[in-house]
Amino acid sequence: MYFDTQSGLLTRLLRYSDSPVGRIPTQIDYADYRAVSGVKMPFRWTMTWLDGRSTIELSEIQPNVAMDAARFARPSPASPPAPAPQK
């Protein structure tokens, strides 16, 4: 973990995963910190790995948002397929 010396905020996370071909690094850079309910949160993450890079940019973060419990309910079982027409 790498932290900014002025603010103390996390700027980079470097982690390694074992694989059959050796250790694979993944780097995540955090930027654009803003206060969200009194806590500094990064609004931009850049993830870099061996063969690519992705950037996630958030426009807003809403902590503790009420969610309908139905979103976490088990889905109803699939209906059986319709019988094939007889010839």
C-alpha positions as CSV (number, residue, x, y, z in Angstrom):
1,M,0.0,0.0,0.0
2,Y,1.2,3.5,-0.9
3,F,-0.1,6.6,1.0
4,D,0.1,10.3,0.2
5,T,2.5,11.9,2.7
6,Q,0.5,15.1,2.9
7,S,-3.1,13.8,3.3
8,G,-2.4,10.2,4.4
9,L,-4.9,8.9,1.8
10,L,-4.3,5.6,-0.1
11,T,-2.9,6.4,-3.6
12,R,-1.9,2.9,-4.7
13,L,-2.5,-0.7,-3.9
14,L,-0.2,-3.3,-5.4
15,R,-1.0,-7.0,-4.9
16,Y,0.3,-10.3,-6.3
17,S,-1.6,-13.4,-7.2
18,D,-0.1,-16.8,-7.7
19,S,-0.7,-18.5,-11.0
20,P,0.7,-21.6,-12.8
21,V,3.2,-19.3,-14.6
22,G,4.3,-17.3,-11.6
23,R,3.2,-14.3,-9.5
24,I,0.9,-11.8,-11.3
25,P,0.9,-8.2,-10.2
26,T,-2.3,-6.1,-10.1
27,Q,-2.0,-2.3,-9.4
28,I,-4.9,-0.1,-8.4
29,D,-4.4,3.7,-8.3
30,Y,-6.9,5.8,-6.4
31,A,-7.5,9.5,-7.2
32,D,-10.1,12.3,-7.0
33,Y,-10.9,11.9,-3.3
34,R,-14.1,13.7,-2.2
35,A,-15.9,13.9,1.1
36,V,-18.9,11.6,1.3
37,S,-20.8,11.9,4.6
38,G,-17.6,13.1,6.3
39,V,-15.3,10.3,4.9
40,K,-12.9,10.8,2.0
41,M,-13.7,8.4,-0.8
42,P,-11.8,7.9,-4.1
43,F,-14.0,8.7,-7.2
44,R,-11.5,7.3,-9.7
45,W,-9.8,3.9,-9.7
46,T,-7.3,2.8,-12.3
47,M,-6.6,-0.9,-12.3
48,T,-3.5,-2.2,-14.3
49,W,-2.6,-5.8,-14.8
50,L,-0.3,-7.7,-17.2
51,D,-2.4,-7.2,-20.3
52,G,-4.6,-4.3,-19.7
53,R,-6.0,-1.3,-17.8
54,S,-9.4,-0.3,-16.7
55,T,-10.5,3.0,-15.2
56,I,-13.6,3.4,-13.1
57,E,-14.9,6.9,-12.5
58,L,-17.9,7.5,-10.2
59,S,-20.1,10.6,-10.4
60,E,-21.6,10.1,-6.9
61,I,-21.5,7.8,-3.9
62,Q,-24.5,7.4,-1.6
63,P,-23.8,5.6,1.6
64,N,-26.5,3.6,3.4
65,V,-29.1,3.9,0.7
66,A,-32.3,2.0,1.6
67,M,-32.9,-0.9,-0.7
68,D,-36.0,-3.0,-1.2
69,A,-35.5,-6.5,0.3
70,A,-37.1,-8.0,-2.7
71,R,-33.9,-7.4,-4.7
72,F,-32.3,-10.0,-2.5
73,A,-35.1,-12.6,-2.6
74,R,-34.6,-15.9,-4.3
75,P,-35.8,-15.9,-7.9
76,S,-38.9,-17.9,-8.7
77,P,-38.2,-21.3,-10.3
78,A,-38.2,-21.4,-14.1
79,S,-41.4,-22.5,-15.7
80,P,-41.1,-25.9,-17.5
81,P,-40.7,-25.7,-21.3
82,A,-43.9,-25.8,-23.4
83,P,-44.5,-29.3,-24.9
84,A,-43.6,-29.7,-28.6
85,P,-46.5,-29.7,-31.0
86,Q,-47.5,-33.2,-32.1
87,K,-47.5,-34.2,-35.8
